[in-house]
Amino acid sequence: GQQVMQIPQYQHVQEGEDFTTYCNSSTTLSNIQWYKQRPGGHPVFLIQLVKSGEVKKQKRLTFQFGEAKKNSSLHITATQTTDVGTYFCAGRGSQGNLIFGKGTKLSVKP
Amino acid sequence: NAGVMQNPRHLVRRRGQEARLRCSPMKGHSHVYWYRQLPEEGLKFMVYLQKENIIDESGMPKERFSAEFPKEGPSILRIQQVVRGDSAAYFCASSLLGGSSYNEQFFGPGTRLTVL
């Protein structure tokens, strides 16, 4: 079945350092979504990428969708303590459900 | 503009009891999804429902688990004869559109089930 893999599983950074998480799918994706889950919270939608090679920015966050639409990345510039949480990518299954990666847990040391 | 609501937020059951988890989607949303999350794990898709219909239940165990989304009222995820391995956070999400359409999913706060 379709699988979505994310690396790294954990990332510890010093405040001000950059952070990147990578997402790879076993199959071509029609689109990819990114979610953030704060500790003890629920996933919150960040963005959806649809086009091959698409790049979108939200302030310090940059999202990329690979040319082959099988991989994606999220890059955070100059991390802040408010960036702490787990970042999930999700590909869409055949019926519209989301298939989530296991997430990258980001901790930021002040 | 209430978001997705789930109740109870915390549920404790003994082995063999039944657990009923409720989810009220966002107003106007007719697509509901249930996910299970184990500690330090990602979200595992369980079931996708539209009003009165199960669209995809490929992620739901064949035994003891069932889900419904009636014409009126919340969606219910029911776990019969719970076992310790059922302990997890169960999240419900809803979307305005489903299927092949753009379907940003809005998540509820989750129900944390503990089986003693």
Contacts between the chains, C-beta under 8 A, distances in Angstrom:
chain1	res1	chain2	res2	distance
A	6	B	42	7.9
A	30	B	100	7.5
A	31	B	102	7.6
A	33	B	104	7.2
A	33	B	105	7.8
A	35	B	107	7.9
A	41	B	109	7.7
A	42	B	91	6.0
A	42	B	107	4.4
A	42	B	108	6.5
A	42	B	109	5.3
A	42	B	110	5.4
A	43	B	43	6.7
A	43	B	91	7.0
A	43	B	93	7.8
A	43	B	107	4.8
A	44	B	107	7.0
A	45	B	104	5.0
A	45	B	105	6.6
A	45	B	106	7.0
A	48	B	102	6.6
A	48	B	104	6.5
A	50	B	102	8.0
A	88	B	42	6.2
A	88	B	43	6.9
A	92	B	103	7.6
A	93	B	45	7.0
A	93	B	56	7.2
A	95	B	48	5.9
A	95	B	55	5.5
A	95	B	56	3.9
A	95	B	99	7.0
A	96	B	31	7.2
A	96	B	48	6.3
A	96	B	55	7.1
A	96	B	56	7.5
A	96	B	95	7.9
A	96	B	98	4.4
A	96	B	99	4.5
A	96	B	100	7.0
A	96	B	101	7.7
A	96	B	103	5.9
A	97	B	33	5.8
A	97	B	45	4.8
A	97	B	48	4.6
A	97	B	56	5.6
A	97	B	59	7.5
A	98	B	33	7.2
A	98	B	43	7.8
A	98	B	45	6.5
A	98	B	93	8.0
A	98	B	105	6.3
A	99	B	45	6.3
A	100	B	35	7.6
A	100	B	42	4.6
A	100	B	43	4.4
A	100	B	44	7.4
A	100	B	45	7.4
A	101	B	42	5.9
A	102	B	41	6.3
A	102	B	42	4.0
A	103	B	42	5.0
A	105	B	40	7.7
